Amino acid sequence: MRSVRLIPAALGLATALALTATACGPTETPAADKPAGGASSSAPAADPGDGGSDLTGDLADKLKKRGVDLDGWKNGEWKNWDRETWLREAEDFVNPVIEGLWDPARMQSAKSPEQTSATQAGASGSDPVPRPVQAQREKTPYHRNAAPVGKIFFDAPQGHMVCSGTIVKDPRRPGKSNMVWTAGHCVHAGKKGGWYRNITFVPAYNDLGKSPAALRNAKPHEVYPYGQYWADWAVTSGEWIKSGGTDQAWPYDYAVLHVKPQRGTKSLEETVGAALPVDFSAPAPARAGTIGAWGYPQAAPYNGVIMHKCLDRATRYTTAPATPVMYRIGCTMTAGSSGGGWFRVLPNGKTALVSNTSIGPAGRNGWLAGPQLGSGAKAAHEMVSKKFAR
């Protein structure tokens, strides 16, 4: 009976998402926007910059203030992960574009972040473990069926890493958003370190759903049909910066990126033809109904190059006493899907992002949990929007 009740809502959600692509195909010139460096916490601090810095001008000065030479950084200084010099505070985010760094081979070699699953969950406030829901492959081409979804690549001390992300709307640039939603642990090491580096977003990665073997011989436009979009600004929660990776921080595991393509003049939303609104009303799990999670699971038994989705009713999950309740759904997606958007159909019939994949059970797969997006998440989103308002 449970699966029967899910069918109408699930079909509506999948259909709504598929209808978000309105632009021409992925042969269009990649999008662009003027960049800025910096970030802030979403128990947000004051905006540390004016939003108009240039990657080869003001950013170089900003790096120097932090003891970093721009040319040296691009030539490999970014590989220095010394904890004493690792930029970690909200305003410290810098992400200079390194042309040609993320080629198809480097992308395919990227691994999922280290285990992000909580080993134990607080008993109080958690519903019974949901029945596993088998993740389903998204239909191809992705740019016609799940256009807002893509992969996020970044470098960490562990090597080349990968997460998932979603294009979301910018209230101050209607129809021209350059904002991407993901998880905090996909951009910042939390308690263990600072901001990750060389962060780039690839919408509709592997658009035709090729196998890893076939992808090695794929043409660039098949790997990244809309190009690459480097993060030039990032915001995550103050709780994640302070305590990320601990049970107290998972309910705050979200982040917003502002991105700039390596080439092009149009916005990300204009080029891809898709961006989803974010619902910050944080309905209780019992009232959230059916939620769909999209992403690119990379850890076994998946290979990281195929987009998948799960649809299930939300239940309650807590990671520690006195922390906010998280959403939990049955889903067999694994690490790599981290940061991928969670969507629900609102009463007005529109699909909105309501969470992102954060954690799953340690040592196995079968469910995922994501934060409820309330006032802190809205403040993070607003901060990025205001930073680039024109």
C-alpha positions as CSV (number, residue, x, y, z in Angstrom):
1,M,0.0,0.0,0.0
2,R,2.8,2.4,0.8
3,S,4.2,2.3,-2.8
4,V,0.8,2.7,-4.3
5,R,0.2,5.9,-2.3
6,L,3.5,7.3,-3.6
7,I,2.8,6.8,-7.3
8,P,0.7,9.9,-8.1
9,A,3.0,12.3,-6.2
10,A,6.2,10.7,-7.5
11,L,5.0,10.9,-11.1
12,G,4.1,14.6,-10.6
13,L,7.5,15.3,-9.2
14,A,9.4,13.6,-11.9
15,T,7.3,15.3,-14.6
16,A,7.7,18.7,-13.0
17,L,11.5,18.4,-12.9
18,A,11.6,17.2,-16.5
19,L,9.8,20.3,-17.6
20,T,12.3,22.8,-16.2
21,A,14.6,22.8,-19.3
22,T,13.4,25.6,-21.6
23,A,16.6,26.8,-23.4
24,C,18.1,25.4,-26.5
25,G,20.3,22.3,-26.4
26,P,23.7,22.1,-24.8
27,T,25.6,23.4,-27.9
28,E,25.0,26.9,-26.7
29,T,27.9,29.0,-25.5
30,P,28.5,28.5,-21.8
31,A,27.2,31.1,-19.4
32,A,29.2,33.8,-17.6
33,D,28.9,36.4,-14.9
34,K,31.3,38.8,-13.3
35,P,33.2,37.1,-10.5
36,A,34.0,37.8,-6.9
37,G,36.0,36.0,-4.2
38,G,34.7,35.3,-0.7
39,A,32.2,33.5,1.4
40,S,30.2,33.9,4.6
41,S,28.5,31.8,7.1
42,S,24.7,31.3,7.1
43,A,24.4,32.3,10.6
44,P,25.8,34.9,8.4
45,A,28.5,37.4,9.1
46,A,28.6,40.7,7.4
47,D,29.4,40.7,3.7
48,P,33.2,40.9,3.5
49,G,33.5,42.3,0.0
50,D,31.8,44.4,-2.6
51,G,31.1,41.6,-5.1
52,G,33.0,43.2,-8.0
53,S,36.5,41.7,-7.8
54,D,38.3,40.3,-10.8
55,L,40.0,37.0,-10.9
56,T,43.2,38.5,-12.3
57,G,43.0,41.8,-10.4
58,D,41.3,42.2,-7.1
59,L,41.5,38.5,-6.4
60,A,45.3,38.6,-6.7
61,D,45.4,41.3,-4.1
62,K,43.0,39.3,-1.9
63,L,45.2,36.3,-2.1
64,K,48.4,38.3,-1.3
65,K,46.7,39.6,1.9
66,R,46.4,35.9,2.9
67,G,50.0,35.2,1.9
68,V,49.2,33.5,-1.4
69,D,50.7,34.4,-4.8
70,L,48.2,34.0,-7.6
71,D,50.7,32.7,-10.2
72,G,52.2,30.4,-7.6
73,W,48.7,29.1,-6.7
74,K,47.9,28.3,-10.3
75,N,51.3,26.6,-10.6
76,G,50.6,24.2,-7.8
77,E,50.7,26.1,-4.5
78,W,47.0,25.1,-4.1
79,K,48.3,21.6,-3.3
80,N,49.6,22.8,0.1
81,W,47.1,21.7,2.7
82,D,49.1,22.8,5.8
83,R,46.5,23.3,8.5
84,E,48.2,26.5,9.6
85,T,47.8,28.2,6.3
86,W,44.5,26.4,5.1
87,L,42.0,29.2,4.6
88,R,38.9,28.3,6.7
89,E,37.0,31.3,7.9
90,A,33.8,32.5,6.2
91,E,35.5,35.4,4.4
92,D,38.6,33.4,3.3
93,F,37.1,31.6,0.3
94,V,39.1,32.0,-2.9
95,N,38.9,29.8,-6.0
96,P,41.0,31.1,-8.9
97,V,40.2,29.5,-12.3
98,I,43.0,27.2,-13.5
99,E,42.3,26.8,-17.2
100,G,42.2,23.2,-18.4
101,L,42.6,21.7,-14.9
102,W,39.4,19.7,-15.0
103,D,39.7,17.7,-18.2
104,P,37.5,14.6,-18.8
105,A,40.1,12.2,-17.4
106,R,40.6,14.2,-14.2
107,M,36.9,14.4,-13.7
108,Q,36.5,10.6,-14.1
109,S,39.3,9.9,-11.6
110,A,37.5,12.0,-8.9
111,K,36.3,10.1,-5.9
112,S,33.4,10.6,-3.5
113,P,34.2,12.5,-0.2
114,E,35.3,10.5,2.8
115,Q,32.6,8.7,4.7
116,T,30.0,11.3,5.7
117,S,27.5,8.9,7.3
118,A,26.8,9.2,11.0
119,T,27.6,6.0,12.9
120,Q,24.9,6.6,15.4
121,A,21.7,8.6,15.5
122,G,20.0,10.1,18.4
123,A,17.0,8.0,19.3
124,S,14.8,10.9,20.3
125,G,13.1,12.5,17.4
126,S,13.9,9.8,14.8
127,D,11.3,7.7,13.0
128,P,11.9,4.1,12.2
129,V,14.5,3.4,9.5
130,P,12.7,3.7,6.2
131,R,12.6,0.8,3.8
132,P,15.3,1.1,1.1
133,V,14.2,2.6,-2.2
134,Q,16.2,1.4,-5.2
135,A,17.7,4.4,-7.0
136,Q,16.6,4.6,-10.6
137,R,18.7,5.9,-13.6
138,E,17.6,9.2,-14.9
139,K,16.5,9.3,-18.6
140,T,18.9,10.6,-21.1
141,P,19.7,13.1,-22.4
142,Y,20.0,14.7,-18.9
143,H,19.6,18.2,-20.2
144,R,16.0,17.4,-21.2
145,N,15.0,15.4,-18.2
146,A,16.9,16.9,-15.2
147,A,18.5,20.0,-16.5
148,P,19.2,21.7,-13.1
149,V,21.2,18.7,-11.8
150,G,25.0,18.4,-12.2
151,K,28.3,17.3,-10.7
152,I,30.6,19.4,-8.5
153,F,34.3,18.6,-8.7
154,F,36.8,19.9,-6.2
155,D,40.3,19.1,-4.7
156,A,40.8,18.1,-1.1
157,P,43.8,16.7,0.8
158,Q,42.5,13.2,-0.1
159,G,42.7,14.0,-3.9
160,H,40.3,14.8,-6.7
161,M,36.7,14.7,-5.2
162,V,33.2,14.8,-6.5
163,C,29.7,15.8,-5.2
164,S,26.4,16.7,-6.8
165,G,24.6,20.1,-7.1
166,T,21.5,21.9,-8.4
167,I,21.0,25.2,-10.2
168,V,18.7,27.3,-8.1
169,K,16.9,30.6,-8.8
170,D,18.3,34.0,-7.8
171,P,15.5,36.3,-6.7
172,R,17.5,39.4,-7.7
173,R,18.4,38.1,-11.1
174,P,15.1,36.5,-12.4
175,G,15.8,34.2,-15.3
176,K,19.6,34.8,-15.0
177,S,20.8,32.9,-12.0
178,N,24.4,31.8,-11.5
179,M,23.6,30.0,-8.2
180,V,24.2,26.4,-7.3
181,W,23.0,24.5,-4.2
182,T,25.0,21.7,-2.6
183,A,26.2,20.4,0.7
184,G,28.5,22.2,3.1
185,H,30.8,19.1,3.2
186,C,31.3,19.5,-0.6
187,V,32.9,22.9,-0.2
188,H,34.4,23.1,3.3
189,A,36.2,20.5,5.5
190,G,34.4,21.8,8.6
191,K,36.1,21.1,11.9
192,K,39.0,19.3,10.3
193,G,40.1,22.1,7.9
194,G,39.1,24.9,5.6
195,W,37.7,25.6,2.1
196,Y,38.2,23.0,-0.6
197,R,39.9,24.2,-3.8
198,N,39.3,24.2,-7.6
199,I,35.6,23.9,-7.1
200,T,33.7,23.6,-10.4
201,F,30.1,22.8,-11.4
202,V,29.2,20.7,-14.5
203,P,25.5,20.7,-15.3
204,A,24.1,17.6,-17.0
205,Y,27.5,15.9,-16.7
206,N,27.8,12.9,-19.1
207,D,24.6,14.0,-20.8
208,L,24.0,10.8,-22.7
209,G,24.6,8.5,-19.8
210,K,27.7,6.7,-21.3
211,S,29.4,4.0,-19.4
212,P,32.9,4.7,-17.8
213,A,34.6,2.9,-20.6
214,A,32.7,4.7,-23.3
215,L,33.1,8.1,-21.5
216,R,36.9,7.8,-21.8
217,N,36.5,8.2,-25.6
218,A,33.6,10.7,-25.4
219,K,33.8,14.2,-27.0
220,P,34.1,17.1,-24.5
221,H,30.5,18.3,-25.2
222,E,29.3,14.8,-24.2
223,V,31.1,15.1,-20.9
224,Y,30.3,18.7,-20.1
225,P,27.5,19.8,-22.5
226,Y,27.3,23.3,-21.1
227,G,30.9,23.7,-20.1
228,Q,32.4,24.2,-16.7
229,Y,31.3,26.8,-14.0
230,W,33.9,27.7,-11.4
231,A,32.7,28.9,-8.0
232,D,33.8,32.5,-7.4
233,W,31.9,32.8,-4.2
234,A,30.6,30.3,-1.6
235,V,28.5,30.4,1.5
236,T,28.0,27.7,4.1
237,S,26.6,27.7,7.6
238,G,28.6,29.0,10.5
239,E,27.8,25.7,12.3
240,W,29.4,23.8,9.5
241,I,32.6,25.9,9.5
242,K,32.9,25.5,13.3
243,S,31.8,21.9,13.8
244,G,31.4,20.3,10.3
245,G,31.8,16.5,10.4
246,T,30.4,16.1,13.8
247,D,26.9,14.9,14.7
248,Q,26.0,18.5,15.8
249,A,26.6,19.9,12.4
250,W,24.8,17.6,9.9
251,P,21.5,19.5,10.2
252,Y,23.4,22.6,8.9
253,D,25.2,20.8,6.0
254,Y,24.3,23.0,3.1
255,A,26.0,25.5,0.9
256,V,25.4,28.0,-1.9
257,L,27.8,28.7,-4.7
258,H,27.9,31.6,-7.2
259,V,29.6,30.3,-10.3
260,K,31.3,31.8,-13.4
261,P,32.1,29.8,-16.6
262,Q,35.5,29.7,-18.1
263,R,34.0,31.1,-21.3
264,G,30.8,32.8,-22.4
265,T,28.6,35.8,-21.5
266,K,25.2,34.4,-20.6
267,S,24.0,33.4,-17.2
268,L,24.0,29.7,-16.1
269,E,20.2,29.7,-16.0
270,E,19.8,31.2,-19.5
271,T,22.2,28.8,-21.0
272,V,20.9,25.6,-19.3
273,G,17.3,26.8,-19.4
274,A,16.6,25.6,-15.9
275,A,16.8,26.7,-12.3
276,L,14.6,25.7,-9.4
277,P,13.2,27.9,-6.6
278,V,14.2,27.0,-3.0
279,D,11.5,26.4,-0.4
280,F,12.7,27.7,3.0
281,S,9.4,27.0,4.8
282,A,11.0,23.8,6.2
283,P,7.7,21.8,6.5
284,A,7.9,19.1,9.1
285,P,8.7,15.7,7.5
286,A,5.2,14.4,8.1
287,R,3.9,17.4,6.1
288,A,6.6,17.3,3.4
289,G,5.0,14.4,1.5
290,T,6.9,12.8,-1.3
291,I,10.5,14.0,-1.8
292,G,12.8,13.2,-4.7
293,A,16.6,13.1,-4.4
294,W,18.7,13.4,-7.5
295,G,22.5,13.0,-7.9
296,Y,25.5,11.1,-9.2
297,P,26.3,8.3,-6.7
298,Q,30.0,7.3,-7.0
299,A,30.7,4.8,-4.2
300,A,30.1,1.1,-4.9
301,P,27.9,-0.3,-6.4
302,Y,27.7,2.9,-8.5
303,N,30.4,4.4,-10.8
304,G,29.8,8.1,-10.5
305,V,29.0,8.9,-14.1
306,I,25.3,8.0,-14.2
307,M,22.6,10.3,-12.8
308,H,20.1,8.6,-10.4
309,K,17.0,9.5,-8.4
310,C,14.9,8.2,-5.5
311,L,11.4,9.1,-4.6
312,D,10.0,8.5,-1.1
313,R,8.0,10.0,1.7
314,A,10.0,12.0,4.2
315,T,10.5,10.9,7.8
316,R,12.3,12.4,10.8
317,Y,15.9,11.8,11.6
318,T,18.1,13.3,14.4
319,T,21.9,13.1,14.7
320,A,22.4,14.4,18.3
321,P,20.3,15.7,21.2
322,A,19.0,19.3,20.9
323,T,19.8,19.5,17.1
324,P,17.2,20.2,14.4
325,V,15.3,17.3,12.9
326,M,16.5,16.3,9.4
327,Y,14.6,14.8,6.6
328,R,15.2,11.1,5.9
329,I,14.1,9.0,2.9
330,G,14.7,5.5,1.7
331,C,17.3,5.5,-1.1
332,T,20.2,3.3,-2.2
333,M,22.3,6.1,-3.6
334,T,25.8,6.3,-2.1
335,A,28.5,8.9,-1.6
336,G,29.0,11.1,-4.6
337,S,25.3,11.9,-4.5
338,S,26.2,14.2,-1.6
339,G,25.0,17.7,-2.2
340,G,22.4,16.6,-4.7
341,G,19.1,18.4,-4.5
342,W,15.9,17.1,-2.8
343,F,12.7,18.3,-4.5
344,R,9.0,18.3,-3.7
345,V,6.0,19.6,-5.5
346,L,4.5,22.6,-3.7
347,P,0.8,23.2,-3.3
348,N,0.9,25.6,-6.3
349,G,2.2,22.7,-8.5
350,K,5.7,24.0,-8.8
351,T,8.8,21.9,-8.0
352,A,11.1,23.4,-5.5
353,L,14.4,22.4,-3.8
354,V,13.8,21.7,-0.1
355,S,17.0,19.9,1.0
356,N,20.2,18.3,-0.2
357,T,21.8,14.9,0.4
358,S,24.0,15.1,3.5
359,I,24.5,11.7,5.2
360,G,23.6,8.0,5.0
361,P,24.1,5.0,7.2
362,A,27.7,4.0,7.9
363,G,28.9,0.8,6.2
364,R,25.9,0.2,4.0
365,N,23.3,2.0,1.9
366,G,19.5,2.2,2.1
367,W,18.6,5.7,3.2
368,L,19.7,9.3,3.0
369,A,19.2,12.3,5.3
370,G,19.2,16.0,4.5
371,P,18.8,19.2,6.4
372,Q,15.5,21.1,6.7
373,L,16.1,24.5,5.0
374,G,14.9,27.3,7.3
375,S,16.0,30.8,8.2
376,G,19.7,30.0,8.3
377,A,19.7,28.5,4.8
378,K,17.6,31.4,3.5
379,A,20.1,33.9,4.9
380,A,22.9,32.0,3.1
381,H,20.9,32.2,-0.2
382,E,20.1,35.8,0.3
383,M,23.7,36.7,1.0
384,V,24.9,35.3,-2.3
385,S,22.0,36.9,-4.2
386,K,22.7,40.3,-2.7
387,K,26.4,40.0,-3.4
388,F,25.8,39.9,-7.1
389,A,22.6,42.0,-7.4
390,R,22.6,44.5,-10.2
